[in-house]
Amino acid sequence: MWPAALTDPLRLYQRAFMETVDSTQRALTFMGASARVVMHAVDRQQAVATDIGRHVRETLAGTSGLRESTRRA
């Protein structure tokens, strides 16, 4: 590789530049895929938190009715 680089340095620079561009593209693609995975996880957690909040509200609403009925008795 070095003898060819000494005879044609521009080709070496071009090849190094293309490899840098390719590596950058792969890194950005990987980062995009990772961001999508994180967003899906956040969406799932938000859905679970919403469901839990709804269940807690329903439970508290149900127990307040029980407390009032036991106070009346």
N, CA, C and O atoms as a DFTB+ gen file, in Angstrom:
292 C
 N C O
     1  1       0.822      -1.186       0.000
     2  2       0.000       0.000       0.000
     3  2       0.877       1.265       0.000
     4  3       0.574       2.234      -0.696
     5  1       1.948       1.245       0.774
     6  2       2.782       2.445       0.864
     7  2       3.470       2.795      -0.447
     8  3       3.553       3.978      -0.779
     9  1       3.969       1.824      -1.207
    10  2       4.580       2.228      -2.485
    11  2       3.568       2.923      -3.405
    12  3       3.906       3.889      -4.089
    13  1       2.345       2.432      -3.416
    14  2       1.317       3.068      -4.247
    15  2       0.986       4.458      -3.713
    16  3       0.725       5.370      -4.497
    17  1       0.993       4.633      -2.391
    18  2       0.702       5.934      -1.795
    19  2       1.792       6.941      -2.136
    20  3       1.514       8.126      -2.323
    21  1       3.015       6.474      -2.216
    22  2       4.106       7.390      -2.545
    23  2       4.066       7.832      -4.004
    24  3       4.465       8.947      -4.338
    25  1       3.582       6.950      -4.858
    26  2       3.528       7.317      -6.275
    27  2       2.268       8.097      -6.621
    28  3       2.275       8.891      -7.562
    29  1       1.174       7.883      -5.868
    30  2      -0.094       8.584      -6.164
    31  2      -0.743       9.021      -4.847
    32  3      -1.706       8.393      -4.405
    33  1      -0.239      10.081      -4.212
    34  2      -0.769      10.498      -2.909
    35  2      -2.214      10.997      -2.971
    36  3      -2.946      10.876      -1.990
    37  1      -2.631      11.552      -4.102
    38  2      -4.011      12.025      -4.203
    39  2      -5.007      10.879      -4.103
    40  3      -6.073      11.028      -3.506
    41  1      -4.665       9.748      -4.678
    42  2      -5.547       8.576      -4.580
    43  2      -5.661       8.116      -3.125
    44  3      -6.736       7.716      -2.679
    45  1      -4.545       8.175      -2.387
    46  2      -4.574       7.811      -0.967
    47  2      -5.472       8.762      -0.193
    48  3      -6.262       8.323       0.643
    49  1      -5.362      10.053      -0.457
    50  2      -6.202      11.033       0.224
    51  2      -7.677      10.827      -0.117
    52  3      -8.547      10.916       0.750
    53  1      -7.943      10.551      -1.398
    54  2      -9.322      10.325      -1.813
    55  2      -9.893       9.088      -1.122
    56  3     -11.027       9.103      -0.644
    57  1      -9.110       8.036      -1.075
    58  2      -9.565       6.797      -0.435
    59  2      -9.807       7.006       1.057
    60  3     -10.798       6.517       1.601
    61  1      -8.910       7.729       1.719
    62  2      -9.085       8.009       3.141
    63  2     -10.328       8.859       3.367
    64  3     -11.067       8.638       4.326
    65  1     -10.561       9.829       2.491
    66  2     -11.746      10.677       2.602
    67  2     -13.013       9.861       2.415
    68  3     -13.969      10.028       3.173
    69  1     -13.041       8.989       1.431
    70  2     -14.224       8.155       1.185
    71  2     -14.491       7.213       2.362
    72  3     -15.645       6.992       2.727
    73  1     -13.445       6.668       2.946
    74  2     -13.624       5.806       4.112
    75  2     -14.159       6.601       5.294
    76  3     -14.970       6.090       6.067
    77  1     -13.718       7.837       5.441
    78  2     -14.217       8.698       6.514
    79  2     -15.699       9.004       6.310
    80  3     -16.487       8.958       7.255
    81  1     -16.067       9.314       5.075
    82  2     -17.475       9.597       4.772
    83  2     -18.324       8.354       5.028
    84  3     -19.400       8.452       5.619
    85  1     -17.859       7.205       4.597
    86  2     -18.593       5.952       4.809
    87  2     -18.762       5.652       6.295
    88  3     -19.843       5.266       6.738
    89  1     -17.695       5.831       7.055
    90  2     -17.772       5.590       8.500
    91  2     -18.740       6.556       9.168
    92  3     -19.485       6.173      10.070
    93  1     -18.730       7.795       8.730
    94  2     -19.650       8.790       9.289
    95  2     -21.085       8.434       8.968
    96  3     -21.957       8.550       9.829
    97  1     -21.347       8.005       7.745
    98  2     -22.702       7.595       7.373
    99  2     -23.173       6.416       8.215
   100  3     -24.309       6.405       8.688
   101  1     -22.309       5.428       8.404
   102  2     -22.685       4.276       9.226
   103  2     -22.951       4.685      10.667
   104  3     -23.887       4.189      11.292
   105  1     -22.132       5.588      11.197
   106  2     -22.324       6.044      12.572
   107  2     -23.643       6.792      12.717
   108  3     -24.364       6.597      13.696
   109  1     -23.961       7.644      11.753
   110  2     -25.222       8.385      11.814
   111  2     -26.424       7.460      11.672
   112  3     -27.445       7.665      12.328
   113  1     -26.311       6.450      10.823
   114  2     -27.385       5.472      10.676
   115  2     -27.600       4.722      11.988
   116  3     -28.737       4.507      12.409
   117  1     -26.517       4.330      12.622
   118  2     -26.607       3.630      13.905
   119  2     -27.225       4.536      14.968
   120  3     -28.056       4.089      15.758
   121  1     -26.823       5.807      14.989
   122  2     -27.376       6.733      15.970
   123  2     -28.875       6.937      15.739
   124  3     -29.638       7.042      16.699
   125  1     -29.297       6.993      14.484
   126  2     -30.721       7.129      14.174
   127  2     -31.510       5.922      14.633
   128  3     -32.599       6.061      15.190
   129  1     -30.964       4.730      14.403
   130  2     -31.640       3.508      14.850
   131  2     -31.714       3.469      16.369
   132  3     -32.734       3.065      16.927
   133  1     -30.660       3.879      17.037
   134  2     -30.657       3.904      18.503
   135  2     -31.683       4.907      19.022
   136  3     -32.374       4.637      20.004
   137  1     -31.785       6.046      18.376
   138  2     -32.762       7.050      18.792
   139  2     -34.187       6.526      18.624
   140  3     -35.048       6.794      19.462
   141  1     -34.438       5.782      17.549
   142  2     -35.773       5.208      17.358
   143  2     -36.092       4.189      18.441
   144  3     -37.218       4.144      18.938
   145  1     -35.110       3.370      18.810
   146  2     -35.325       2.378      19.866
   147  2     -35.638       3.076      21.190
   148  3     -36.538       2.658      21.919
   149  1     -34.898       4.131      21.494
   150  2     -35.131       4.870      22.738
   151  2     -36.524       5.503      22.724
   152  3     -37.229       5.470      23.732
   153  1     -36.922       6.074      21.594
   154  2     -38.248       6.697      21.509
   155  2     -39.361       5.673      21.681
   156  3     -40.374       5.967      22.315
   157  1     -39.189       4.479      21.129
   158  2     -40.191       3.420      21.321
   159  2     -40.267       3.036      22.799
   160  3     -41.360       2.825      23.324
   161  1     -39.140       2.946      23.463
   162  2     -39.136       2.599      24.887
   163  2     -39.823       3.691      25.706
   164  3     -40.577       3.390      26.632
   165  1     -39.568       4.943      25.374
   166  2     -40.200       6.055      26.084
   167  2     -41.708       6.036      25.847
   168  3     -42.483       6.263      26.776
   169  1     -42.124       5.771      24.624
   170  2     -43.556       5.687      24.332
   171  2     -44.223       4.576      25.130
   172  3     -45.323       4.757      25.651
   173  1     -43.555       3.420      25.227
   174  2     -44.121       2.316      26.013
   175  2     -44.204       2.682      27.479
   176  3     -45.202       2.380      28.133
   177  1     -43.168       3.331      28.015
   178  2     -43.192       3.733      29.418
   179  2     -44.287       4.760      29.677
   180  3     -44.934       4.722      30.723
   181  1     -44.498       5.663      28.752
   182  2     -45.544       6.659      28.916
   183  2     -46.915       5.994      28.919
   184  3     -47.784       6.360      29.711
   185  1     -47.108       5.021      28.038
   186  2     -48.382       4.308      27.999
   187  2     -48.619       3.554      29.300
   188  3     -49.731       3.560      29.827
   189  1     -47.587       2.909      29.816
   190  2     -47.722       2.176      31.077
   191  2     -48.013       3.147      32.222
   192  3     -48.866       2.865      33.064
   193  1     -47.317       4.284      32.265
   194  2     -47.542       5.267      33.324
   195  2     -48.969       5.815      33.264
   196  3     -49.600       6.030      34.299
   197  1     -49.468       6.037      32.057
   198  2     -50.847       6.515      31.901
   199  2     -51.838       5.471      32.411
   200  3     -52.786       5.808      33.120
   201  1     -51.620       4.208      32.054
   202  2     -52.499       3.132      32.529
   203  2     -52.454       3.015      34.048
   204  3     -53.494       2.858      34.688
   205  1     -51.267       3.089      34.627
   206  2     -51.139       2.988      36.081
   207  2     -51.855       4.154      36.757
   208  3     -52.552       3.964      37.754
   209  1     -51.685       5.353      36.216
   210  2     -52.377       6.520      36.770
   211  2     -53.877       6.358      36.720
   212  3     -54.572       6.709      37.673
   213  1     -54.388       5.829      35.618
   214  2     -55.826       5.604      35.498
   215  2     -56.300       4.572      36.513
   216  3     -57.344       4.751      37.141
   217  1     -55.544       3.501      36.675
   218  2     -55.916       2.463      37.648
   219  2     -55.875       3.008      39.067
   220  3     -56.745       2.680      39.874
   221  1     -54.894       3.826      39.387
   222  2     -54.810       4.410      40.724
   223  2     -56.004       5.319      40.971
   224  3     -56.606       5.272      42.044
   225  1     -56.356       6.151      39.984
   226  2     -57.522       7.021      40.142
   227  2     -58.794       6.211      40.333
   228  3     -59.621       6.544      41.181
   229  1     -58.957       5.142      39.543
   230  2     -60.146       4.293      39.686
   231  2     -60.177       3.632      41.057
   232  3     -61.229       3.547      41.691
   233  1     -59.017       3.164      41.510
   234  2     -58.954       2.515      42.820
   235  2     -59.287       3.506      43.924
   236  3     -60.066       3.193      44.825
   237  1     -58.706       4.695      43.863
   238  2     -58.989       5.706      44.884
   239  2     -60.446       6.136      44.851
   240  3     -61.041       6.364      45.904
   241  1     -61.026       6.249      43.680
   242  2     -62.443       6.607      43.568
   243  2     -63.307       5.498      44.154
   244  3     -64.322       5.780      44.791
   245  1     -62.923       4.255      43.952
   246  2     -63.679       3.125      44.495
   247  2     -63.556       3.015      45.999
   248  3     -64.533       2.681      46.669
   249  1     -62.389       3.286      46.547
   250  2     -62.208       3.175      47.996
   251  2     -62.858       4.341      48.725
   252  3     -63.274       4.175      49.871
   253  1     -62.962       5.508      48.111
   254  2     -63.623       6.624      48.778
   255  2     -65.108       6.318      48.932
   256  3     -65.716       6.711      49.927
   257  1     -65.697       5.627      47.971
   258  2     -67.095       5.200      48.097
   259  2     -67.260       4.195      49.215
   260  3     -68.271       4.220      49.916
   261  1     -66.283       3.300      49.404
   262  2     -66.338       2.322      50.486
   263  2     -66.243       3.013      51.838
   264  3     -66.956       2.650      52.773
   265  1     -65.373       3.997      51.947
   266  2     -65.216       4.708      53.213
   267  2     -66.504       5.414      53.606
   268  3     -66.891       5.396      54.774
   269  1     -67.175       6.039      52.634
   270  2     -68.414       6.741      52.945
   271  2     -69.488       5.753      53.371
   272  3     -70.253       6.049      54.289
   273  1     -69.572       4.583      52.731
   274  2     -70.614       3.615      53.079
   275  2     -70.334       3.016      54.464
   276  3     -71.278       2.715      55.195
   277  1     -69.065       2.837      54.840
   278  2     -68.781       2.308      56.178
   279  2     -69.009       3.373      57.247
   280  3     -69.355       3.021      58.375
   281  1     -68.833       4.641      56.950
   282  2     -69.110       5.709      57.903
   283  2     -70.603       5.845      58.176
   284  3     -71.001       6.164      59.296
   285  1     -71.430       5.608      57.165
   286  2     -72.870       5.733      57.319
   287  2     -73.428       4.581      58.154
   288  3     -74.446       4.740      58.827
   289  1     -72.784       3.449      58.114
   290  2     -73.328       2.275      58.802
   291  2     -73.068       2.313      60.251
   292  3     -73.462       1.397      60.973
